[in-house]
Amino acid sequence: MANIKSAKKRIRVIDKKTARNRRIKGHLKAVLKSFDAAIEAGDMETAEEKLRLAEKKLMQAAAKNTIHKKAASRKVSRLAKRFNQAKAAQ
């Protein structure tokens, strides 16, 4: 346990940031799962809506430094690629 006041504050700040990052990552996982479910079901309208939501959430997470901005861009690209392949298959 920290004895110095500034160290105690850093612990509190880190705990807050960790909680925020976990919450954001949890939302991301939920959105990505809903996109996967829409693709599996073959519902392209819902999948397109979920793709836009996923892109928005990924970019917000990147803006908050929860994930790296290039990782977010890579994920968006891969989601769009999957969506386009599924759409072309129908």
C-alpha positions in Angstrom: 0.0 0.0 0.0 1.3 3.4 -0.9 2.2 5.9 1.8 2.8 9.0 -0.2 -0.2 11.1 -1.1 0.6 11.4 -4.8 1.0 7.7 -5.0 -2.4 7.1 -3.4 -3.9 9.5 -6.0 -2.2 7.7 -8.9 -3.8 4.5 -7.6 -7.2 6.1 -7.6 -6.7 7.5 -11.1 -5.5 4.2 -12.5 -8.5 2.4 -11.0 -10.9 4.9 -12.7 -9.1 4.6 -16.0 -9.1 0.8 -15.8 -12.8 0.8 -15.1 -13.5 3.1 -18.0 -11.4 1.0 -20.4 -13.1 -2.3 -19.3 -16.5 -0.7 -19.8 -15.6 0.5 -23.3 -14.1 -2.8 -24.3 -17.2 -4.6 -23.0 -19.4 -2.4 -25.2 -17.1 -3.1 -28.1 -17.4 -6.8 -27.7 -21.2 -6.6 -27.5 -21.4 -4.6 -30.7 -19.0 -6.9 -32.5 -21.0 -9.9 -31.4 -24.3 -8.4 -32.6 -22.6 -7.7 -36.0 -21.5 -11.3 -36.2 -24.9 -12.5 -35.3 -26.5 -10.4 -38.1 -24.0 -11.6 -40.6 -24.6 -15.3 -39.6 -28.4 -14.7 -39.9 -28.0 -13.2 -43.3 -29.8 -10.0 -42.3 -27.9 -7.5 -44.4 -29.9 -4.4 -43.3 -29.3 -5.1 -39.6 -25.7 -6.0 -40.4 -25.1 -2.7 -42.2 -26.6 -0.8 -39.2 -24.4 -2.8 -36.8 -21.4 -2.1 -39.0 -21.9 1.6 -38.7 -22.4 1.3 -35.0 -19.2 -0.8 -34.6 -17.2 1.7 -36.6 -18.4 4.5 -34.4 -17.6 2.6 -31.2 -14.2 1.5 -32.4 -13.2 5.1 -33.4 -14.5 6.4 -30.0 -12.4 3.8 -28.2 -9.4 4.8 -30.3 -10.0 8.5 -29.5 -10.1 7.7 -25.8 -6.8 5.7 -26.2 -8.5 2.5 -25.0 -7.3 0.8 -28.2 -4.7 2.0 -30.7 -6.1 4.0 -33.6 -4.5 1.7 -36.2 -6.0 -1.3 -34.4 -9.4 0.3 -34.6 -8.9 1.1 -38.3 -7.8 -2.5 -39.0 -10.8 -3.9 -37.3 -13.2 -1.6 -39.2 -11.6 -2.6 -42.4 -11.9 -6.3 -41.7 -15.6 -5.8 -40.6 -16.3 -3.9 -43.8 -14.6 -6.6 -45.9 -16.7 -9.4 -44.2 -19.9 -7.4 -44.7 -19.1 -6.8 -48.4 -18.3 -10.5 -49.0 -21.5 -11.6 -47.3 -23.5 -9.1 -49.3 -21.9 -10.3 -52.6 -22.7 -13.9 -51.6 -26.4 -13.2 -51.4 
